[in-house]
């Protein structure tokens, strides 16, 4: 696990980031970064061994109506495959499934703990025959829901691509499947990957009645903990360069920093790319005052939860502090943002119209 | 009402925008734009007449522990006060309240219908003695919650400033108060205004144990309806120039359009400022291809709900179509966004690492 902890990916660590504002206290840093390690380390055989579908050709007649996969490799993710030499191959296609497709729904759990879930999300999970997700997030789903599911497919770490394909294969095989993640499925998360893989398999979104159930994103969960830092135009930017080149990230930071946006920074730090955080601080300081308020939320609702309000000039010094790691989201204020009574406040502009 | 419909404000119409992805079907366009008109039209006496607190000096001994206000004007919002001549004056200050303060919590209802609420939001409202909000959103709170509250303070239209002050006065008077809005309290909403007014009254956030309960923002609610358009770095920008000068809005659009951001456009249109939408389209087209996918979500979950996927080149022609009004959110894709099976998909970048 220690080696797994040394790496992460954009989506995975953001999935992790998504959960940290209200993550399960039972969740340990190693579990968190374990998922974060998902596409950067060779995956264990957990996927295949626990697979009810897709990767296993021996279960095609099982009661869980799983479909055939033409290749075991389909559920054995090459984590962090960074060269064509170990690209992941998609296994089953729609032609491998005889049954009428079931449903596929991507469900956002929100902050992470059950009370952060919407009623609609709980109902969608309760209606699903199969629930697929990273073990840490499956553990956040209330027992009364998981106990009623025909099958739960979870991977303890690694493999969001293989896990997503597994969910799709199960839906194509006729099961009603929910794939879960914390936060919102549209925020650095799996809704897009699900549609991309579904298309690659020759399927269609409409055939599996693909639906996304939104959840509260980390930016809003963490903004709430800081007060009201995000009530005006806002940008969400991830510092992970695993799937986006750092030069593009830097260009985006240069573009937004001079404007009046508040900024929610996802994936600010990892053991493998500490320099991205420092580079981000340098760019922001080129355009914004050193006294610009900055809110840091680390591992919210976890044993090591910490919320800290500082300023942009001090932020670089905190890069090596415990409060900034891969479970942290950072919110940078705009030129109007101020700190009052330990809260960050970004005025909406009413003070220009009203006297209060 | 028809005149109210002709105007809106950033926060108010965004509060409205927030609700349209999953708004109550009982909610009519006029109700929606009625709230939207809140700070642009002289307010009726509804606030004062229905006020249990703040603006009324006759209720200070009522069982709802309402505090004194030194001025009736405190709950009579001058909607859209745009000059110092008719600025709103804050009424009661902390010195006017003898009781120990109660609690003040800003609760986001999410998409708008009860099933879009989180369990935490429902619990916060159930625990509140007073619930304050725009009538349309109060109506979205389950009856079992509102029936249990000591008092509900709602305004049918107009007055988010006076309504917010009312909520604060009630908390300062010793009541546990929840102020509600759709979407998230941090997204163009009332969390910031509540802290600003609280400070202006000489109060502190800690004294009323101020808390924000996040909800699902409109960008995520609408993104979910379109598929997966927002899975990479994203900007939220409002086109309302009521509280933000149009030149600043244009500068922000020029800054983000050349970068790889997906863009969630709030408040794209109102009868009073139709030109902002056309100007936004012109700026985006200066930097992005005409075939850039654009998703339009209008009045979701309402009788007139409509979701339409088009391209940036066609968008300007739709400015006068019914689908684009003050209940619409527009999502503009980035250079990688594509349309497949009636869904918008913004790749996260996995295709560069995996073969699927």
Interface residues (C-beta under 8 A of the other chain):
Chain A: X10 X11 X39 X78 X80 X81 X82 X84 X87 X88 X89 X90 X108 X110 X111 X114 X115 X116 X117 X118 X119 X120 X122 X123 X161 X165 X184 X185 X186 X187 X188 X189 X191 X192 X193 X194 X195 X196 X197 X199 X200 X204 X205 X206 X210 X211 X212 X213 X214 X215 X216 X217 X220 X221 X223 X224 X225 X227 X228 X229 X230 X231 X232 X233 X234 X235 X236 X237 X238 X242 X243 X244 X248 X251 X252 X255 X256 X258 X259 X260 X261 X340 X341 X342 X343 X345 X346 X347 X348 X349 X350 X351 X352 X353 X354 X355 X356
Chain B: X10 X11 X39 X78 X80 X81 X82 X84 X87 X88 X89 X90 X108 X110 X111 X114 X115 X116 X117 X118 X119 X120 X122 X123 X161 X165 X184 X185 X186 X187 X188 X189 X191 X192 X193 X194 X195 X196 X197 X199 X200 X204 X205 X206 X210 X211 X212 X213 X214 X215 X216 X217 X220 X221 X223 X224 X225 X227 X228 X229 X230 X231 X232 X233 X234 X235 X236 X237 X238 X242 X243 X244 X248 X251 X252 X255 X256 X258 X259 X260 X261 X340 X341 X342 X343 X345 X346 X347 X348 X349 X350 X351 X352 X353 X354 X355 X356
